[in-house]
Every structure is written in C-alpha cells, then in structure tokens.
C-alpha cells in the first residue's frame, strides 16, 4: 500500500474536488482570475463545477466501485493535461502552472497503480 493507492487519498481528493466545484460554481475571485487569465470563455465556465462534482463522486466511490475511481483518475489525467496545456498556451508563469502539473502527475500515477482493495 502506498499513499497514492490508499482509499483515504481518493476520498481526500474527492473532498478537494467537491470544495473546488463549489468555488467554481460561485466563481470565487481567485478562480475567476485564473479562468480570465487563461482566456476561458464565460459560456464554458458552467461546465467546470459539473466536471469537478462528477470527479468528486467518482473518487469517493473508491471502496464500492474501485474501477470507477480508477476511471475517474484517468479522466482527471486528461483534464489536467488540458489544464497544463492552457497555462502553456498563454505563457503563464511556472508558479501558476505548477499546481495543475502536480495534480497531473498525481492522478496519472494513481491511474497507473489503481486503488488498493479495501
């Protein structure tokens, strides 16, 4: 068992995405600024809370549906590839790109290893 395969990690990441979904839904100032800086159109922004809420549900399912949790990390890998690409496209500072890159690395490893069976 490792930290990245532990069901507790999946649940913790699910909680993070649930809170992030709410932040995206109400567009708190820091999130709005990031989306503005990346040039994300207003009409696309309502998709983010839905995606993040779905990710939270998928990750939280780890003990009952480990395959769904693993599929969720695979989809998050794609999401964070696109996020890192968006930061690179606008030539964002490395410090602003780093969180997306770290999440990308984390969920990619989680996808490769899969969750531990409880």
C-alpha positions in Angstrom: 0.0 0.0 0.0 1.2 3.5 -0.8 -0.1 6.9 -0.2 -1.3 7.2 -3.8 -3.2 3.9 -3.8 -4.8 4.4 -0.4 -8.6 4.8 -0.4 -8.1 7.7 2.0 -6.2 9.6 -0.6 -9.0 9.1 -3.1 -11.5 10.3 -0.5 -9.3 13.3 0.4 -9.0 14.2 -3.3 -12.8 13.8 -3.7 -13.3 16.3 -0.8 -10.9 18.7 -2.5 -12.8 18.5 -5.8 -16.2 18.9 -4.1 -15.0 22.1 -2.5 -13.4 23.2 -5.8 -16.7 22.5 -7.6 -18.5 24.9 -5.2 -15.8 27.5 -5.7 -16.1 27.2 -9.4 -19.9 27.4 -9.2 -19.9 30.7 -7.3 -16.8 31.8 -9.1 -14.8 33.0 -6.1 -12.3 35.7 -7.1 -9.1 33.6 -7.3 -10.8 31.0 -9.6 -12.4 33.7 -11.7 -9.0 35.4 -12.1 -7.3 32.2 -13.2 -10.1 31.4 -15.7 -9.8 35.0 -17.0 -6.0 34.8 -17.3 -6.4 31.5 -19.3 -9.0 33.1 -21.6 -11.7 30.6 -20.7 -15.0 31.9 -22.2 -17.8 32.7 -19.9 -20.2 30.3 -21.6 -17.8 27.3 -21.0 -17.3 28.1 -17.3 -20.6 26.4 -16.0 -19.1 23.1 -17.2 -16.3 23.2 -14.5 -18.5 22.7 -11.4 -20.2 19.7 -13.1 -16.9 18.1 -14.1 -15.5 18.7 -10.6 -18.6 17.4 -8.8 -18.5 14.3 -11.1 -14.8 13.8 -10.2 -15.6 14.1 -6.5 -18.4 11.4 -6.8 -16.1 9.1 -8.9 -13.2 9.4 -6.5 -15.4 8.9 -3.4 -16.7 5.7 -4.9 -13.3 4.0 -4.4 -14.4 1.5 -1.7 -17.5 0.3 -3.5 -16.5 0.8 -7.1 -12.7 0.9 -7.4 -12.9 0.6 -11.2 -15.0 3.8 -11.4 -12.5 5.6 -9.1 -9.6 4.5 -11.4 -11.6 5.6 -14.5 -12.1 9.0 -12.7 -8.4 9.4 -12.2 -7.8 8.6 -15.9 -10.3 11.3 -16.8 -8.7 13.7 -14.4 -5.4 13.0 -16.1 -6.9 14.2 -19.4 -8.4 17.2 -17.6 -5.1 18.2 -16.1 -3.2 17.6 -19.4 -5.7 20.2 -20.9 -5.2 22.5 -17.9 -1.4 22.4 -18.2 -1.8 23.0 -21.9 -4.0 26.0 -21.3 -1.3 27.5 -19.0 1.4 26.9 -21.5 -0.7 28.3 -24.3 -1.0 31.7 -22.6 2.6 31.5 -21.4 1.6 31.6 -17.8 4.2 31.8 -15.0 5.6 28.4 -13.9 4.3 29.1 -10.3 0.7 29.3 -11.8 1.2 26.2 -13.9 2.7 24.1 -11.1 -0.5 23.1 -9.2 -2.0 21.7 -12.4 1.2 19.9 -13.3 1.4 18.4 -9.8 -2.2 17.3 -10.0 -1.5 15.8 -13.4 1.5 13.8 -12.0 -0.5 12.7 -9.0 -3.6 11.5 -10.9 -1.5 9.9 -13.6 0.3 7.7 -11.0 -3.0 7.0 -9.3 -4.4 5.8 -12.7 -1.4 3.6 -13.4 -1.4 2.0 -10.0 -5.1 1.9 -9.2 -6.6 1.9 -5.7 -5.9 -0.6 -3.0 -8.6 -3.1 -2.4 -10.2 -2.4 0.9 
